Amino acid sequence: MKCSFIKDSGEKCEANAVKDSEFCFFHNPDISDEEKREAQTKGGANRALTIANPLPAIQLATPSDAVLLIADTINRVRAGTLDIRVANCLGFLSDKLLKAFEITEINDKADYIKVILEKRLRR
């Protein structure tokens, strides 16, 4: 639900309303001006993610390792034990890692073909 506050311009506030309220955080009359100023001062600091229990380190040397990481991440999200922001980051980085493995494999094959061609040209 959107905030019910009407601005001086006559436009309705487009922010999402706070749970169990018809107003967003900054237009909610139940929240003191001091709390609103403090929230503005802190900015996104309240949303910063801190991990109390870091995930265990895992080896990521092969594409299969990356697949296991993705599967583990999915299972932790489904179980509700992994913050979705961490999961999104792991998904993004896993994608980059798999792409790097793919490029490395292609480069290795190209190098191998180059060596074979050079040997044949020397004959």
C-alpha positions in Angstrom: 0.0 0.0 0.0 1.2 3.5 -0.8 1.4 6.4 1.7 -1.8 8.5 2.0 0.0 11.8 2.6 -0.9 14.6 0.1 1.9 16.9 -0.7 1.6 20.7 -0.9 1.6 20.3 -4.7 -1.6 18.2 -4.4 0.3 15.0 -5.4 0.1 11.9 -3.3 3.3 10.6 -1.7 4.6 7.6 -3.7 6.5 5.9 -0.9 5.3 2.6 0.6 3.3 2.8 3.8 4.7 1.4 7.0 3.2 -1.9 8.1 -0.2 -1.4 9.9 -0.2 2.3 8.9 -1.6 4.4 6.0 1.6 6.5 6.0 5.2 6.0 5.0 7.9 6.4 7.7 8.4 10.1 7.1 4.8 11.1 7.0 3.6 8.9 9.8 2.4 11.1 12.7 3.1 8.3 15.2 6.8 8.7 14.6 8.5 11.6 16.3 10.4 14.3 14.4 13.5 13.3 16.3 13.3 9.7 15.1 12.8 10.9 11.6 15.8 13.2 11.8 17.9 10.4 13.3 16.9 8.1 10.5 17.8 10.7 7.8 21.1 11.3 9.5 22.0 7.7 9.6 20.8 7.2 6.0 21.3 3.6 4.9 23.4 2.7 7.9 20.4 0.9 9.5 20.1 -1.3 6.5 23.8 -2.3 6.5 24.2 -6.0 6.6 26.3 -7.6 9.2 26.7 -11.3 9.3 26.8 -12.8 12.8 27.8 -16.2 11.7 29.9 -16.1 8.5 29.4 -19.0 6.1 32.2 -21.6 6.0 34.9 -21.2 3.4 34.5 -23.6 0.5 36.9 -24.5 -2.3 35.9 -23.0 -5.7 38.4 -24.5 -8.1 36.1 -26.1 -10.6 32.7 -25.4 -12.2 31.3 -28.3 -10.1 32.4 -26.4 -7.0 30.4 -23.4 -8.2 27.4 -25.5 -8.8 27.6 -26.9 -5.3 27.8 -23.3 -4.0 24.7 -22.3 -5.9 22.8 -25.4 -4.7 23.9 -24.7 -1.1 22.8 -21.0 -1.4 19.4 -22.0 -2.8 18.9 -24.5 0.1 19.9 -21.9 2.7 17.5 -19.3 1.3 14.7 -21.8 1.1 15.4 -22.8 4.8 15.4 -19.1 5.8 18.9 -19.2 7.1 20.6 -17.0 4.6 19.8 -13.3 4.0 18.5 -12.7 0.5 21.1 -9.9 -0.1 23.9 -12.3 0.6 22.2 -14.9 -1.6 21.9 -12.3 -4.4 25.6 -11.4 -4.1 26.6 -15.1 -4.1 24.5 -15.7 -7.2 26.0 -12.8 -9.0 29.6 -13.8 -8.1 28.9 -17.4 -8.9 27.8 -16.4 -12.4 31.0 -14.4 -12.9 33.0 -17.4 -11.6 31.3 -19.8 -14.0 31.9 -17.4 -16.9 35.6 -17.2 -15.9 35.8 -21.0 -15.9 34.2 -21.1 -19.4 36.6 -18.5 -20.8 39.6 -20.3 -19.2 38.5 -23.6 -20.8 38.1 -21.9 -24.2 41.5 -20.3 -23.9 43.1 -23.6 -22.9 41.5 -25.3 -25.9 42.7 -22.5 -28.2 46.3 -22.8 -26.9 46.2 -26.6 -27.4 45.0 -26.1 -31.0 47.7 -23.5 -31.6 50.4 -25.9 -30.3 49.2 -28.7 -32.6 49.0 -26.4 -35.6 52.5 -25.1 -35.0 53.9 -28.7 -34.8 52.2 -29.6 -38.1 53.5 -26.5 -39.8 57.1 -27.3 -38.7 57.0 -30.7 -40.5 
